[in-house]
């Protein structure tokens, strides 16, 4: 596809760069107004939103939100918690797809490993104890790991060596199991050895206050440096 940004400050305008686009969402993909994920051929800092340039961005339809602002408000609210390491930046935009106006969307940063997004140190790609970004998802498919009876997807690069990759997948699954066991039956000291407790409390409060119905069900991300 071709991607353009029009009708804004000149410094943010983009004239037709190549992009790849696909549908985004599980349950929400069944709604008339679709969400999308797109990958630009060149890194961009769209509207100066982010800390740096990236290729991958998302367009959230907010089909079930008449205010079209709940996701944006939740992201901004999370910034009040110092212990929440990163929150997507977002901005309301009007979207045209194939020349047809499809409505107001929320342009947002994709949750991904990056120096300017989820900054985990995953440079040692052949080490078992490297950086990890995982997503709790009841819609998980493909190469899924299981911990405490839940399904997770790994979103960081793993080793190309099959034997090391297998160890990496087992390592992070076992680590998640240890976290659950510590929380359910361990001491405060055991929990603190495995988990950033300030971060855990902050995320819990943020999720509860904004009443995120996906919390502990889908699209719930955790990272380990």
Secondary structure, DSSP 8 states (H G I E B T S, - for coil): -EEEE-SS-GGG-EEEEEEEEEEE-SGGGGSSS-EEEEEEEEEE-GGG-SSS-EEEEEEE--TT-TTS-HHHHHHHHHTT-TTS-----EEEEEEEETTEEEEEEEEEE---B-TTSB------TT-SS--EEEEE-TT--SSEEEETTEEEEE-S---SSHHHHHHHHHHHHHHHHHHHHHHHHS-HHHHHHHS-HHHHHHHHHHHHHTT-TTTTTSSEEEEE-
